[in-house]
Structures are given as structure tokens and as C-alpha cells.
Amino acid sequence: MSGSELRALRRRAGLLAVELAAKLKVSQSAVTRWEAETRPITPSREIQLRYLLGAAPATKRGQKETESA
């Protein structure tokens, strides 16, 4: 998940960075750093973010959504 994708998903969910941070129990600066791509989003955190923001799970490169399982 890129920082710009995170920002778009957060905005689509109608959340401020501080609100998303509170839901994740992290600092607002952590969310800001993920969005600016100065701090990487771990795979486990990406799963949590996608679930929380209602986004489809990421698929492996070259794998169609119907093939994932």
C-alpha cells in the first residue's frame, strides 16, 4: 500500500489522520509518515488498515482477485 493510496482510503472513509491514528492506537505522526512514505507500512499493519478502511485485500503480483485464497 502506498502512502497516496492510504491517504485516499482514509479520506474516502471520512477520517482525519488523528482519527485514524486513534482507531489504530498509534500517533498522528505515524499516520502522517506512512502517507508521506517516510516510514514503511508493515504487512500486518496494511491488513489492519485495509480492514478498517473497507478496502479490498492486496493480491500478490500477477494474481487475479479470484485466484487469491
Sequence and secondary structure as in RCSB ss.txt:
>XXXX:A:sequence
MSGSELRALRRRAGLLAVELAAKLKVSQSAVTRWEAETRPITPSREIQLRYLLGAAPATKRGQKETESA
>XXXX:A:secstr
  HHHHHHHHHHTT  HHHHHHHHTS HHHHHHHHHTSS   HHHHHHHHHHHT      TT  GGG  
